Each structure stands twice: as C-alpha cells, then as structure tokens.
Amino acid sequence: MSADFLYTIEVILNGLMAGVLYALVALGFVLIFKASGIFNYAQGVMALFAALTLVGLQEGRVPFAHLINAVFGTHVHNFEWTLPALAAIILTVFVMILFAICVEKLILKHLVNQEPIILFMATIGLAYFMEGFGDLMWGSDVKKLNVGLPQGGSFWFEDLTIGWAAEGEKFYGMYVDVLDVWAAIIAVVLVLVLTIFSQYTKSGRALRAVADDHQAALSVGISLRMIWVLVWSISGFVALVAGMMWGAKSGVQFSLSLIALKALPVLMLGGFTSIPGAIVGGLIIGAGEKLFEFFVGGFIGGATENWFAYVLALLFLVFRPQGLFGEKIIERV
C-alpha cells in the first residue's frame, strides 16, 4: 500500500477516536433532552465540575480552601491523605447524584410545564453558577488527572503497521493514542447500557413517557421528580466519564467546559433524541474534520477543525433538521 493511503487511514482512525470523545459529551445532552425536553446548556460545565471534584478528592484537596484561608487567616490546602482513583470516582458519582437532587429540588420542580426557552435559560444560569462554584471549591489552577488509564501512542500498533507500506515508501507506522482507544471502548459500553436501559426497563419507558408529555405521565402515576433526578444523575455520570477522558488527555482546566460547543454539531447530525445518533454524529464529525484538514486545510490556510463541524451541522439543519436518527418533525394544523 502507498504511504499516502496509509496516512489517510491514520487520519480517519484518529478522527474516529476524537469523535468518540465528542460523542461522550453529546450523550449527556441527549439523555436530558429525551426526559424533559430541556437543552441542557450546563452539560459541558457538568463535565468540568465532575473532573474538578475527581481531582480534588484524589489529591486530598480541602474544598473551599482559598475561601477558608481568606476568612480565617489559615493556610490549609490539602488533607494528609490521597485517595485511589477508584474510590475517588465512586465518591464523585455520589457528588453528581447529590447535584442532580439539588437541581431537581431548587430549579426543575418550580419550572414544570414552563416554556422550553425558560428551561433553557435556567440551564444557562446553572452553567455559570457551577463554573464559579467549581472555581471557588477546588481552585482555578490547571490540574493533572490520572485515573490509571494508559496514555501515549501505541508502539505495538506502530510496529504492526510500519510494514504495510510498499517497499521504498517513507512510512513509520500509524500513530494511535491508547487513551482514545480506551475512550472508544468505554463509549461503546455506555451506549449499549443506556440503549438497553431506555428500551427495556420500566424506568427507561417512564423516562420516554415523561419526554412525550409531562401531564400525561403524571396522570398515569409516573413521578416526574423521580425521573428528573434519575436522568440528571445518569447525565452526571456520563459527564464524569467525559470529564475523565478529556481531563486525562489535556488536563483539567476551565476550557474543558467548552467541549459542549463541539457537541452541538454532533447533536445536529445525530438527532437530539437518539443515543446511538450521538455516537454516529460524533464519529462523522471527528473523522470529517480530520479528513477535511488533511486534504483541504493546507490550501485554505489551515485551522479548519475550528469551523468545519459547524458548517456541516448547518447543512444538516437546512436539509434534515431532525438529524440522521432524530424523530421526524410533524406539525398538524
């Protein structure tokens, strides 16, 4: 095989791996939108907050240390212990469940049957509150996250592929990040579990009923508040997984919340109500932006990855606004 063809395959593989990370964030949007019809602007900040909490628990940081020191004149920053990654992850899951309960009690229960724009604005306020709260709680410094997953290129895969090129071709093997491979495996497992939960469990069917009509669901005995706590808890867990992967890859910093912006084109392609669609949309965006940069970026100044996904999403909005897997939009008059 020619080196150019192998480089193209390498670009596609790395694009698919990046797309999986986009899809992990998009999953949280889909879950909450399916249950409540809310576009949760705070999903990216939830990933950031979960990653900050995980690092803080792992490293034994004192929550609100800067505030405590400013008020009482102390100099406390860390406890005299650290936590194993698994214990810190479990505790962070409980924190995200507590967060879901607080969101339901303090925000959602007061907004039942309100217009979608009001719910959307509420999530914008929640996003900015959480970002400031996370900064106050754990500090704004860039944090290194290590949950035990291998990182860096796969030397085994490079050695395997280096011999695929034709004799005389300058090719040094394909580079694939091992962390991205783990992210892909975790994403596939998450999608399978969530799809089974949504389709074949009583709670999953109740979740879909609430998404169709709040009042009708209430009339048949479905607890709207319980469903909202459940779905925000699951979405918080998905945000934790996404935050772990992105944080391990590029560090836990406040720019991590901006990954929600890259999830928007994924949702537009896959559909706001489809769990498998979030994965497919992520793969299309990831591979598409890498290939476009590889083949076209050099001719138009580069940096096409910053805008390619949004242009592609715009085309879908024009020709298929419900996305590839979204429910068909029907208006009866």
C-alpha positions as CSV (number, residue, x, y, z in Angstrom):
1,M,0.0,0.0,0.0
2,S,1.2,3.5,-0.7
3,A,2.2,5.8,2.2
4,D,-0.4,8.4,1.3
5,F,-3.2,5.8,1.6
6,L,-1.9,4.7,4.9
7,Y,-1.6,8.3,6.2
8,T,-5.3,8.7,5.2
9,I,-6.2,5.6,7.2
10,E,-4.3,7.0,10.1
11,V,-6.2,10.4,9.9
12,I,-9.5,8.6,9.8
13,L,-8.7,6.4,12.8
14,N,-7.6,9.4,14.9
15,G,-10.7,11.3,13.7
16,L,-12.9,8.5,14.9
17,M,-11.2,8.4,18.2
18,A,-11.7,12.2,18.6
19,G,-15.3,11.8,17.6
20,V,-15.9,9.3,20.4
21,L,-14.8,12.0,22.9
22,Y,-17.3,14.5,21.3
23,A,-20.0,11.8,21.5
24,L,-19.5,11.3,25.2
25,V,-20.4,14.9,25.9
26,A,-23.3,14.7,23.4
27,L,-24.8,11.7,25.3
28,G,-25.5,13.9,28.3
29,F,-27.4,16.4,26.2
30,V,-29.5,13.6,24.6
31,L,-30.4,12.0,28.0
32,I,-31.7,15.2,29.5
33,F,-33.5,16.3,26.3
34,K,-35.2,12.9,26.0
35,A,-36.5,13.1,29.6
36,S,-37.5,16.7,29.9
37,G,-37.3,18.4,26.5
38,I,-34.6,20.7,28.0
39,F,-31.5,21.6,26.1
40,N,-29.0,21.5,29.0
41,Y,-26.5,24.2,28.3
42,A,-24.7,23.2,31.6
43,Q,-23.6,19.8,30.3
44,G,-20.1,20.9,29.4
45,V,-19.7,22.6,32.8
46,M,-21.0,19.4,34.5
47,A,-18.1,17.5,32.8
48,L,-15.7,20.2,34.1
49,F,-17.2,20.1,37.7
50,A,-17.1,16.3,37.8
51,A,-13.4,16.3,36.7
52,L,-12.5,19.0,39.2
53,T,-14.2,17.1,42.0
54,L,-12.5,13.9,41.0
55,V,-9.0,15.5,41.0
56,G,-9.8,17.3,44.3
57,L,-10.8,14.0,46.0
58,Q,-7.9,12.1,44.5
59,E,-5.3,14.6,45.7
60,G,-7.0,15.2,49.1
61,R,-7.6,18.9,48.4
62,V,-9.5,20.9,51.0
63,P,-12.8,22.2,49.4
64,F,-13.1,26.0,49.5
65,A,-9.5,26.2,50.8
66,H,-9.0,29.7,49.3
67,L,-12.2,31.0,50.9
68,I,-11.4,29.4,54.3
69,N,-7.9,30.9,54.3
70,A,-9.1,34.3,53.3
71,V,-11.8,34.4,56.1
72,F,-9.9,32.7,58.9
73,G,-6.3,33.6,58.0
74,T,-5.2,30.0,57.8
75,H,-3.0,28.2,55.3
76,V,-4.7,24.9,54.7
77,H,-4.7,23.4,51.2
78,N,-4.5,19.6,51.5
79,F,-5.6,16.9,53.8
80,E,-2.8,14.5,54.9
81,W,-4.1,11.7,52.5
82,T,-4.9,10.9,49.0
83,L,-7.5,8.6,47.5
84,P,-7.1,5.7,45.0
85,A,-8.6,6.5,41.6
86,L,-11.5,4.0,42.0
87,A,-12.5,5.4,45.4
88,A,-12.4,8.9,44.1
89,I,-14.5,8.0,41.1
90,I,-17.2,6.4,43.3
91,L,-17.3,9.4,45.6
92,T,-17.6,11.7,42.6
93,V,-20.5,9.7,41.4
94,F,-22.3,10.3,44.7
95,V,-21.5,14.0,44.4
96,M,-23.1,14.1,40.9
97,I,-26.2,12.3,42.3
98,L,-26.4,14.9,45.1
99,F,-26.0,17.6,42.4
100,A,-29.0,16.1,40.5
101,I,-31.1,16.1,43.6
102,C,-30.3,19.7,44.2
103,V,-31.1,20.7,40.6
104,E,-34.5,19.0,40.8
105,K,-35.4,20.5,44.2
106,L,-34.1,24.0,43.6
107,I,-34.8,24.5,39.9
108,L,-36.8,21.9,38.0
109,K,-39.7,21.4,40.3
110,H,-40.5,25.1,40.0
111,L,-40.5,25.0,36.2
112,V,-42.8,22.2,35.4
113,N,-44.7,22.9,32.1
114,Q,-42.9,26.1,31.6
115,E,-41.9,27.2,28.0
116,P,-38.7,25.5,26.7
117,I,-36.9,28.8,26.5
118,I,-37.4,29.4,30.2
119,L,-35.9,25.9,31.0
120,F,-33.0,26.7,28.6
121,M,-32.3,30.0,30.3
122,A,-32.3,28.2,33.6
123,T,-29.6,25.8,32.4
124,I,-27.5,28.8,31.3
125,G,-27.7,30.3,34.7
126,L,-26.9,26.9,36.2
127,A,-23.8,26.6,34.0
128,Y,-22.4,29.9,35.1
129,F,-23.1,29.2,38.7
130,M,-21.4,25.8,38.6
131,E,-18.4,27.2,36.8
132,G,-17.9,29.8,39.6
133,F,-18.8,27.3,42.3
134,G,-16.2,24.8,41.0
135,D,-13.6,27.6,40.9
136,L,-14.4,28.6,44.5
137,M,-14.5,25.0,45.7
138,W,-11.3,23.5,44.0
139,G,-9.3,26.4,42.7
140,S,-8.7,27.6,39.1
141,D,-5.3,26.2,38.6
142,V,-4.7,23.6,35.8
143,K,-4.8,20.1,37.3
144,K,-3.3,16.9,36.1
145,L,-5.7,13.9,36.1
146,N,-4.5,10.4,36.3
147,V,-7.1,7.6,36.7
148,G,-4.8,4.8,35.7
149,L,-5.6,4.6,32.0
150,P,-2.6,4.2,29.7
151,Q,-1.7,7.2,27.6
152,G,0.5,8.0,24.6
153,G,1.0,6.3,21.3
154,S,0.7,2.5,20.8
155,F,4.2,1.2,19.9
156,W,2.6,-2.2,19.2
157,F,0.3,-0.6,16.5
158,E,3.2,1.4,15.1
159,D,5.4,-1.7,14.8
160,L,2.4,-3.7,13.3
161,T,1.7,-1.1,10.6
162,I,5.2,0.0,9.7
163,G,5.5,-2.9,7.3
164,W,2.3,-2.2,5.5
165,A,3.8,0.4,3.1
166,A,5.2,-0.6,-0.2
167,E,9.0,-1.1,-0.4
168,G,10.8,2.2,-0.7
169,E,7.9,4.3,0.8
170,K,8.7,6.5,3.7
171,F,6.3,5.4,6.3
172,Y,6.9,5.0,10.0
173,G,3.8,3.3,11.3
174,M,0.4,4.6,12.3
175,Y,0.0,6.7,15.5
176,V,-3.0,5.9,17.6
177,D,-3.4,7.3,21.2
178,V,-4.1,4.5,23.6
179,L,-6.3,6.7,25.8
180,D,-8.5,7.4,22.8
181,V,-8.9,3.6,22.2
182,W,-10.0,3.2,25.9
183,A,-12.4,6.1,25.4
184,A,-13.9,4.4,22.4
185,I,-14.4,1.1,24.3
186,I,-16.0,2.9,27.3
187,A,-18.3,4.9,25.0
188,V,-19.5,1.7,23.2
189,V,-20.3,0.1,26.6
190,L,-22.1,3.2,27.8
191,V,-24.2,3.4,24.6
192,L,-25.2,-0.3,24.9
193,V,-26.1,0.0,28.5
194,L,-28.1,3.3,28.0
195,T,-29.9,1.9,25.0
196,I,-30.9,-1.2,26.9
197,F,-32.0,0.9,29.9
198,S,-34.1,3.2,27.7
199,Q,-35.8,0.5,25.7
200,Y,-36.2,-2.5,28.0
201,T,-36.6,-1.2,31.6
202,K,-39.6,0.2,33.4
203,S,-37.6,3.4,34.4
204,G,-36.5,3.8,30.8
205,R,-40.0,3.6,29.4
206,A,-41.2,6.0,32.1
207,L,-38.4,8.4,31.0
208,R,-39.7,8.3,27.4
209,A,-43.3,8.9,28.6
210,V,-42.2,12.0,30.5
211,A,-40.4,13.2,27.4
212,D,-43.6,12.9,25.4
213,D,-46.0,14.7,27.8
214,H,-45.4,15.7,31.4
215,Q,-49.0,16.0,32.3
216,A,-50.0,12.6,30.7
217,A,-47.1,10.9,32.5
218,L,-48.2,12.4,35.8
219,S,-51.8,11.3,35.2
220,V,-50.7,7.6,35.0
221,G,-48.7,7.7,38.2
222,I,-45.2,8.4,36.9
223,S,-43.2,10.6,39.3
224,L,-41.9,13.4,37.3
225,R,-39.5,14.5,40.1
226,M,-38.1,10.9,40.4
227,I,-37.5,10.7,36.6
228,W,-35.7,14.1,36.6
229,V,-33.4,13.1,39.5
230,L,-32.7,9.8,37.7
231,V,-31.9,11.3,34.3
232,W,-29.8,14.1,35.7
233,S,-27.9,11.6,37.8
234,I,-27.2,9.4,34.7
235,S,-26.2,12.5,32.8
236,G,-23.9,13.5,35.6
237,F,-22.3,10.1,35.4
238,V,-21.8,10.5,31.6
239,A,-20.4,14.0,32.3
240,L,-17.9,12.4,34.8
241,V,-16.8,9.9,32.2
242,A,-16.4,12.6,29.5
243,G,-14.5,14.8,32.0
244,M,-12.2,12.0,33.0
245,M,-11.3,11.3,29.3
246,W,-10.8,14.9,28.3
247,G,-9.1,15.8,31.6
248,A,-6.6,12.9,31.3
249,K,-5.9,13.9,27.7
250,S,-5.4,17.7,28.1
251,G,-5.6,18.5,31.8
252,V,-8.5,19.7,34.0
253,Q,-8.9,23.4,33.3
254,F,-11.8,25.7,32.7
255,S,-11.6,25.5,28.9
256,L,-12.8,21.9,29.4
257,S,-16.4,23.3,29.7
258,L,-16.1,24.5,26.1
259,I,-16.3,20.9,24.8
260,A,-20.0,21.4,25.0
261,L,-19.8,23.6,22.0
262,K,-18.2,20.8,19.9
263,A,-21.1,18.6,21.0
264,L,-23.7,20.8,19.3
265,P,-22.8,19.8,15.7
266,V,-22.8,16.2,16.9
267,L,-26.3,16.6,18.2
268,M,-27.5,18.3,15.0
269,L,-26.2,15.4,12.9
270,G,-27.3,12.5,15.1
271,G,-30.5,14.0,16.4
272,F,-31.3,15.4,19.9
273,T,-33.4,12.3,20.9
274,S,-31.1,9.4,19.8
275,I,-28.5,7.8,21.9
276,P,-26.9,5.8,19.0
277,G,-27.2,9.0,17.0
278,A,-24.9,10.8,19.4
279,I,-22.2,8.3,18.7
280,V,-22.7,8.2,15.0
281,G,-22.7,12.0,14.8
282,G,-19.6,12.2,16.9
283,L,-17.8,9.7,14.6
284,I,-18.9,11.7,11.5
285,I,-17.7,15.0,12.9
286,G,-14.4,13.6,14.2
287,A,-13.4,11.8,11.0
288,G,-14.8,14.6,8.8
289,E,-12.9,17.4,10.4
290,K,-9.6,15.5,10.4
291,L,-10.0,14.4,6.7
292,F,-11.0,18.0,5.7
293,E,-8.0,19.4,7.4
294,F,-5.7,16.7,5.9
295,F,-6.8,17.2,2.3
296,V,-8.1,20.8,2.1
297,G,-6.7,22.7,5.1
298,G,-3.3,23.3,3.5
299,F,-4.9,25.1,0.6
300,I,-7.1,27.5,2.6
301,G,-4.8,28.4,5.5
302,G,-5.4,25.5,7.9
303,A,-7.3,25.6,11.2
304,T,-10.4,24.2,9.5
305,E,-11.1,22.0,12.5
306,N,-12.4,25.1,14.3
307,W,-15.3,25.6,12.0
308,F,-15.8,22.5,9.8
309,A,-18.2,20.8,12.2
310,Y,-20.5,23.9,12.4
311,V,-20.6,24.2,8.6
312,L,-21.6,20.6,8.3
313,A,-24.2,21.0,11.0
314,L,-25.6,24.0,9.2
315,L,-26.1,21.9,6.1
316,F,-28.0,19.3,8.1
317,L,-30.2,22.0,9.6
318,V,-31.2,23.1,6.1
319,F,-31.9,19.7,4.6
320,R,-32.6,17.4,7.6
321,P,-33.2,19.4,10.8
322,Q,-34.1,16.4,12.9
323,G,-30.7,14.8,12.2
324,L,-29.9,11.3,11.0
325,F,-31.6,9.4,13.8
326,G,-33.9,12.1,15.3
327,E,-37.7,11.8,15.3
328,K,-39.3,13.3,12.2
329,I,-40.8,16.7,12.8
330,I,-44.5,16.7,12.1
331,E,-46.8,19.7,12.6
332,R,-50.5,19.3,12.4
333,V,-52.7,22.3,11.6
